[in-house]
């Protein structure tokens, strides 16, 4: 009869051990330490707003979204996204700006309010946190969807620029779609 009293305690110890094994797998879960308890990816729709300087984060083209061994990855090509004087200087340096002289002052014009420099087309495979957030811009083709956040991201990568937030472990926790005028 005495053995029956130890049975519930043994079961609890066994279950606790299983939970420890799950916590060791940090590659499949966010390790950003942001206190966010959500454990699934989300899509947040943001209004289109103007900007006069680049936002914080790593700008990139996303070439591919895929799953490998239960983890979602993106293939990213890092770029420089320049605005203002930096954009003008870079466009002039590469011959993409047109000079215009008025009253002895020269101004330089290029195609848009931003300029992209991609000196290194290296593709980087980056894992997405299990609870990554995709901030998509409202507008054309940005309405509600029944696709998963990863599939929705994949549907929007063509000809778009994205801003990545990458934690210290190299895991992408946030992807924001950049407005292009």
Secondary structure, DSSP 8 states (H G I E B T S, - for coil): -HHHHHHHHHHHHHHHHHHHHHHH-GGGS--S-------S-EEEEE-----SS--SSEEEEEEEEEEETTEEEEEEEE-EEEEHHHHHHHHHHTT--EEEEETTEEEEE-SSSEEEE-S---EEEEEEEEEEEEEEESSTT-S--SS-HHHHHHHT-TT--EEEEE-TTS-EEEEEE----
